[in-house]
Amino acid sequence: MSIQESLSQHVKQAVKSIYNAELESVEFQSTRKEFEGDITVVVFPMLRVVKGNPVKIGEAIGEYLLKEVEDVTGYNVVKGFLNIVIADAYYQNWFNSIKSDDAFGYVTPNKKDKAVMVEYSSPNTNKPLHLGHIRNNLLGYSVAEILKASGKNVYKTQIINDRGIHICKSMLAWKRFGEGETPESTGLKGDKLVGNYYVKFDQEYKKEIEALKAEGLSEDDAKKQAPILLAAQDMLLKWEAGDEQVVSLWKTMNQWVYDGFEVSYKNLGVDFDCYYYESNTYLLGKEFVAEGLKTGVFFKKEDGSVWCDLTEEGLDEKIVLRSDGTAVYMTQDIGTAIQRIKDYPNVGGLVYTVGNEQDYHFKVLFLILQKLGFEWSKNLFHLSYGMVDLPSGKMKSREGTVVDADDLISEMAETAGEISEELGKLDGYSQDEKDMLYSTIGLGALKYYILKVDPKKRILFDPKESIDFQGNTGPFIQYTYARIQSIIRKADFDYSVATPEINLHEKEKSLLKQLQLFPETIQLAAVQYSPAIIANYTYDLVKEFNSFYQNVSILGADDLNEKIFRVQLAQAVSTTIKNAFSLLGIQVPERM
């Protein structure tokens, strides 16, 4: 039982004993640094059931706790706040119970419990991954890891958008201008090669538009009648009809892209348990539309199109089937969600990591699935996030102005290398060790910079600002971890032994209190689907450690028991940093 849970029970008993009143709950907060105390009871909410002066009520409860609770050694009341002093022994006993636990804070999932499926990435196969995909992947992967650490069974998935006009544009441009080049012949990653032809299509399309406008066509007509667009539309029809040549080219070019994506995912440090492909799912959902028509969930208009009326829920009417019987994205998403539960019967909820421009789409999707009567539809969540901007402005794939994910990862490692060389702390490292370290620092900087921001907020990403060895950055936290490893390596005594009770320094106590927050921080981050909560907790922990390090001698303490305790404390902090960062997909170096 935590001190908060224990105190909550005792405060309720105090109010019952002194005032013959029942408290439903007790509100706590951290004690402000200018006052003595470790935890504060907020008295004001009690005034609903206990009438009187809040200072006197606080003093009466404080006296009761001092007499009845062994771990309480003092108190003071400031206005309506009861500041309670907790015995050093309590913190040491707690620390002894967790100091050897390498998975402190994590809850092991029960295999019998329902699982959560987290969808992220979900790229198009006509271009490589870019900076926007990086935020999506980092968010989805981290939320999946946090859910797992909170005690949930988790599957990671994506749906690859491998069909449609955008794919045909790349295919057509390659067919016309590619001269048979391949990833092998060019040395390019397959997704980059295909992406180049998507840009090439747009360039040729614009030329044709200008030529048609010069012949007297309006811009709208020129856009519709450009021969290269008509050819791409014809290719799409042939793909849908199963034309052998078109399907063969589609399979070849998509495989190039899949191979390229796998390299990017490995570079980024994310993975998946299962894959879905739009070419397999775009017809799913039609049977459920037919069922919904029978049960009144959907209705048919005069032109034969099928809709769902959501006006009573404050939304509008949403089309789920066109008049020619073809599916729309909503139909596909309905079918895919249902298929996933069929494929993984132990899944009881889905998390969709998709940008905030799709907020309305997911409101509609979740409502329709509820109307169709699926019990698990109550456990659907849209992990909506803001876009990533660069100081140079907005990115556009078709114009080739995106920040390529692989290039950015390489550039981050290069920048980390330049800064590390300037600091001059890498004597004795081989070049391979340096390269590995630069990659760890660069990728850590990128991930932390993106994940420390609340998912809903837009990000202005500045690569140089992210690689800073001071402040709320990944490298600063990684450096603190490495510093702790250095301290542990220098410890020339057995620090694995139990220590007798010692008087805690205020900095030791502050650090222990911050450590105690880790389990509840994981649970809060899981409930809110927010890696930012983990990131900022870790920064606070590191700040507490550095304050402790600057004010308390670890290896130079006079008393051996103090030395042992402080090394154990430093080691527990480093384990927690490592565990917290693993939830963000960030590695920590042993030396920096």
N, C-alpha and C positions, 0 to 999 in steps of 0.2 A: 504493500500500500504506500502511495506517495505521501509526502508530508502534507500536501494540499488536501488529499482525500481524508487523511487522519484529522487534520485541523478542522475540516468542514464538519465532520461528525461531532467533534468536541465543542465547536462554536454553537451548533444546534442544541447540544445538551446544555450548554451554559445558558442560552436564551430560555430554554424550557425550565431550567432550575431556578434562574433568577427572576424571570418575568412571566413564567407559566404561559409562554407563547410558542407557536410552532413556526420555524423558518423552513421554507421550501428549499432554498438554496443559499449558498454563501458566496459572495463575490470577492475574489482575490486580485491583487496586482503586485508587481515587483515593487519593493520598497525603494523610494527615491534615494539617490546616493547621498544626499545631504542629511539624511536621518539614519539613526541606528536601527538596524533590523534587517531581516532576510526575506520576509514575506508580509504583505499588508492586507488586512481585512478591511473592506470598505463598509462602513457602518450605515451610511445613508439609506441604502435599500431596505434596511431592517426597520426603518421608521414606519413602514406600512403596517407592521404587526406589533412593534414596540414603541410606545409613545414616550418621549422624553428628550433630554439633551444628548446629542450624539457623542459628545466628549465623555459624559458620565457613563453612557452605555458602553463605549469603548473601554473605559477604565474598569468597569465591572467585569466585562468579558475577559479582559487582560488578566485581572487578578485570578479569575476562575481557571484560566489556562495555565497560569504560573503554578497554581497549586496542584492541578489535576493531570497535567501533561508533562511527562519526564523530559521530552525533547525541547520544551520551551524554557528558556533561561532568563528571559526579560521581555519587557514591552514598553512602549511609549505611545501616547495618543496625540496626534496633530490634527486638530479640528475633527473631522469625521473619519479619520483614518487610524486604525489600530496597527501599529508596526510591531511585529513579533520577532524576537531574537531566538534563533534555533541553535541548539547545542552543537559544538564542533563534532561531538561523538556521532550524532545522527549522520552528518555528511561523510564521516570516515567509514561508518558501517555501510552506508549506501555505496560508497566508492569501492569498498572491498568486495561487494557483491557483484560489481560489473566490470572491474578492472581487467579481468582475464577473458572477457567475452568479446571475441573478434566481431561478432554480429550484433553488438549492443545497439538497441534501437529498432532492429528489424524484427518483424513478426513472421514466423514460418507459416506459409499458407496450409490450410487443411485441404487435402486433395479432394475431399468429398464436397467442398463448398462450390457454389456456382462461380464460373470464371467471367472475366471481362475481356472483350476483344477490343484492342486499340488499333485504329486505322491511321496510318500516316504515310507520307511521301506521295503516293498515287500520282506519278508523273505522266506526261504525254510522251509517246515514243517518237517525237519529231524533233527533239532537242535535248541537249545535256541538262543536268541539274544546275540551277543557279542559286544566287543568294537567298531568294524567297523560299526555295526548296530546303535550303539549309535550316532556316528557322522552323519550317514544318517538321523536318526529320528530327531535329534536336528536341523539339517540344514533345512530339509523339513518343519518341524513344524514352525520354526522361520520365514522362508521365507513366508510361508502362512500367518502368523500373521502380518508380515511387509506389505505384499501386501494389506491385509485387512485394516490396519491402513492408507495406502496411498490412500484409496478410492476405492479399487477393491472389487467386490464380489468374494468370494473364496470358493471352495470345497476342502477338504482334502481327499485323497484316497490312496489306496495301491492295488497291485495285489499280492496275496499270491501264491507262487510257490508250489502247493500242489500235483503235479504229477511228474512222471518220475522215472528213475532208482535210484536216491538217496533216494527217499521215500521208494522204494521197498527194499533197503538195510536195512534200519531200521526195516521195517516190518518183513523181513525174519529173521533177527537176533533175534528179540523179539520172533518170533514163535518158533525158535530153542532153545533159551537159556533163555527165559523170565519166564518160569514156571508160566505163568498166572499173573505175578505181574502187578499192576496198580498204578496210582498216589495215590489212596486212601490207598492201602495196604503198599506202601513204604513211604508215606509222602513226596514224591518228586513232584515238579511241573511237569506237563505233558510234557512240552517241554524239560525239563532236562532228564526225564526218556527216552523219545524217542531218544534224543541226545546221551545218554549212549549206546544205541543199534547201533547207526550209528558208534560210535567208536569201539564197539564190532565186528561189521561186518568187519571193516578194519583190526582189529587184527587177526581174523580168516582167512581172505583173504590172508594176508601176510604169515601166517603159511602154507596155502595150496600152495602158490607160491613156498615157500622154499622146500616143500615136492616134488613137481613136478620137480623142478630144480635138486633135488637129484636123481630123476629117469632119468635124462638126457635131460630134455626139456630145450630149451633156455628160457631166462627171458620173452621175448615177448610172446612166446607160452604158458608159464606157466601162465602169467597174463590173457591170453584169455581163457585158458582151466580150470582154477580153478573152481571146482564144485560149490562153493558158489556163484560165479559171474554168472555162467550159470543158477543157480536156481533163482537168482534175476531177470535176464533177462526174464526167463520164467514167473515169477510172474507179470512182467510188461505187457507181452503179454496177460496174463489172465485178468489183470485189464482192458486193452484196449478192451478185448472181453466181458467185463461185468460179469466175473465170480463172483457169489454171495458171496462166502466165502472171496475171496480176497477183493472185494469192501467193504464188511462189516468190515473187519479188517482195511482197509484203512480209512473208515469213523471214526471208533473208535479211532484209533491212532491220526488221524488229529485233532479230537475234543479235545483230551488231550493237543495237542500242542496249539490249538487256546485258550483254557482256560489259559494255561501258558503264552502265549503272552499278553493276556489282563491284567494279573497281572503286567507284565513287563512294558507295556505301561502306566499303572496307576502309577507305581513307578517312571517312567521317566517323567510323566506329559505331555504326548502327546495323541492326539485323532484323530479320522477319521470320516468323514461324510458318506463315502460309501466304500464298499469293492468289489474287483473283485478277482476271483479265476481262476488260470490257467486251472483247470479241466473243467471250463465252457467256457474258451476263446481260448483254443489251436486249435480249429477248425475254429475259426473266421478268416476272411481274405481270405479264399479260393475263396469265390464268387467274391471278388474284384480282385483277380488274374485273374479269368476268364474274368471279364470285361476288365481288363488292357490288356489282350491278344488280345481282339477284337479291342481295340483302339491303339494298338502299343506301349503301355507303357512297356510291357513285351514281351519276345520272347521265343520260345521253341527250345531246342537243340535236336539233333538226338535221344538221349536216353529218350526223353519225359520230361526231367526236364525243369522248367520254370525259366527265369533269367530276371534281369533288367540291361540294359547297362548304366553305369554311367561314362563311360570313358571321355565323353565330359565335364563332371563336375570335372575332375581330380581324379575321384575314379576308381573303377574297376567294373567288372560284378558281380552282387550279386544274388545268388540263392534265389528264393521265394517259390519254390515247388520242392520236390525231384522227381526223375523219377518214383517212385512208387505212386506218387500222395499225399504223406504225407507232412504236413506243417513243416516249420522250425520256429525258434524263430521270424524271421523277419515277416513272414506271420501272426503269432499270434499278434505281436505288431501293425501291420497295422490294423488288424481287431479290436483289443481292443481299439485303438485310435478312430476309426470310431464309435464303439459301445458306447463309453463314450459320444460322442457328440449327439448320438441318445437318450441316456438315460437322458442327461442334455442339452436340446436344447439351453439354455442360456449361455452355455460355449463357449467362443470364443478363448481359448488358453489353452495349457497344459504345465506344468513344470515337468520334470522328474528328480528326485533326485537320481542319480546313479553314482557310482565311475568312475574315469577317464579312467579305462581300457575299458570302453564301449563308448569312444568318437566316434570312427569310426562307430559303430553300429547306433548311433543316427543321425550322419550326413546322413547316408544312409536312415534311416527311414524317416527323415524329407523331404529328396529329393524325395523319392518315393511317399509320400503323396501329395507333391506339383505336381508331374507329374500326379497323379490321379485326380487332379483338385479341391481339397478341399481348399476353401478359407481360413479356419481357420488354415491351415498348415503353414501359414506365421507367426503365433503366437505360435510356439512351441519352447521350450527352454530346453536344457539339463543342469541342475544344476550339473556340473561335479565337483567332489571333490577328493582330494588326500587321500591316505590311512593313517591310524593311526598306528603308531609303538609304541612299548614299549621299554624301555631301555634293556629288556631281549631279544628282537628280534621279528621275524615274527610269526604270529599265524596260526595254521592249525586246522580246525574243525575236520577232520577225525581222527587226532591223539590226539584230546582232549587237545590241547595246547592253546585254545582260552581263552581270558579273558571274563568270563561270565558277562553279563550286570547286572543281579541282584546282583551278588557277588560284583561287582565293586561299585554299588550304596551303598550297605551295608558298604563296606570298607571305602568309602568316608565319610559316616556319623560317623563311628568309629574314623577315623583320626581327623575329625572336633571336636569330643567329647574330644579326648585326648589333642588337642591343646587348646581348650576352658577351660578345667579343669586346665591346666598349667597356663593360663592367670588369672584364679581365679576371673572372673567377674560375676559369676552366683549365687551369694548369694540370697536366697529367691525364687529360682526356684524349682518347684516340678520336680520329675523325668520325668513325662510325658512332661512337658514344655521343659526340657533339651533335651529329645529325639527328640521332634519336631524341636527344634532349630538346633540340630546337623544335622538332615536330611536336613533342609533348607540350612544350610551352606555347607554341603558336596555336595549336588546336585547342588547348585549354583556355587560352585567351579569347578565342573566337566563341567557343561554347559558353563560357561564363558570361561574356558581354551580352550575348543574346538571351541566355536563360535567367539572368538576374532581373530582367524586366518583366513586369506583369504581362502575361500573354496578350491581354486585351489591348495593350498600348502599342502604338506605332514605334518603330525603332529607327533612329538615324545612326547607322553603323559607321564608325570611324576606326579602321583597322589599327592605326598607330596609337590611338587613345586606349584601345583594348589591351595592348602589350605594354603595360606599365608595371613596374615592380613595386609601386606604392599605390595605396588606395584600394578601392573596392574592385579589384581585378583578379582574374584567374592566376596570373603569374605571382602576385603578392601572396595569395593563399598557398600556391605550390611552393614558394620560397620558404614560407613558415614551416610547412611540412618537412621540407628538406633540412631546415635548421634543426628541427626536433630530432631527426634521424642522426644528425651530426652529434648532438648532445648525447644521445643513447649510445652511439659508437664509442664516445670518450669515457663512458661510465666504467671504471675499472674495479667494480665491486658487484657482488651479487644483489641485484635489485628485484629478484623474484620472491624474496622472503616477505612474510607478513610483518607489519610494523605495529608497535604499541601505539596507544593513543598519544597524539601530539597536539599542541596548541596551534590552531590554524592561523596563518597570516590572512589578512583580509583579502589579498589578491588570490590566495589559494581558494578561499571560500567562494569568491566571485566566479572563479573558473569552474569550480564544482557545480555551482548553480546553473551556469550556462550549459555544461555537459548534460545535466539532468533534463534539460528541455528537448534533447534530440528526439526521443521516442514520440513525444506529443507533436513535435514539428513535422515528423514524417506523416503522422495521421492527419494533421491539418493540411499539409500539401496534397495528400491523396484526396481528401474531401473537396478541396478547392481546385484540383487538377492544376496545380501551380508549382513548377520547379523553382520559381523566383523565391518562394518561401524557404526552400532548402538552401539556395544560393546565399541569400542574405543572412540566414542563420549561421552558415559556415563563416561568413565574413565577421559576424559578431563574435563567434567562438575564437577566431584567429586574433581579433583585436584584444579580447580578454587574455589570450595566451601571451601576446606580445607585451601587454601591460604587466602581467605576472613575471615574465622573463626579465623585464627591465627593472623591476622593483625587488625581486627575490632571487637570491643566488641559488642555483640548482646544484651544480657539482661542487661549489665552494662553500656549501653550508657547513657549520661547525659540527653538527650532530649527524651521525651516520643514518639514524632513523629518518631524519628530515630529508637527507639526500635521497634515500631509498624512496620515500613517499613522493618526492618531487619528480624523480625520474619516472615512477609509475604513473603519476598524473600527466606528465608530458607525453608518455607513450599512449595513454588512453585518449588524450586530445588528438594525437596524430592518427590513431585508428579511426576516430570519429570523423576527422577531416577526410580521410581516405574513403570511408563508407559514404559520407555525404556527397563527395565528388563523384563517386561511382554511380550514384543516382542521377547525376547530371551527365554521365558518360565521359567524365574527365579523369585522366590518369594523373598520378602524382609521382614526381621523380624522387629517388632516394638521395640524390645529390644535385646541387645547383651551383 
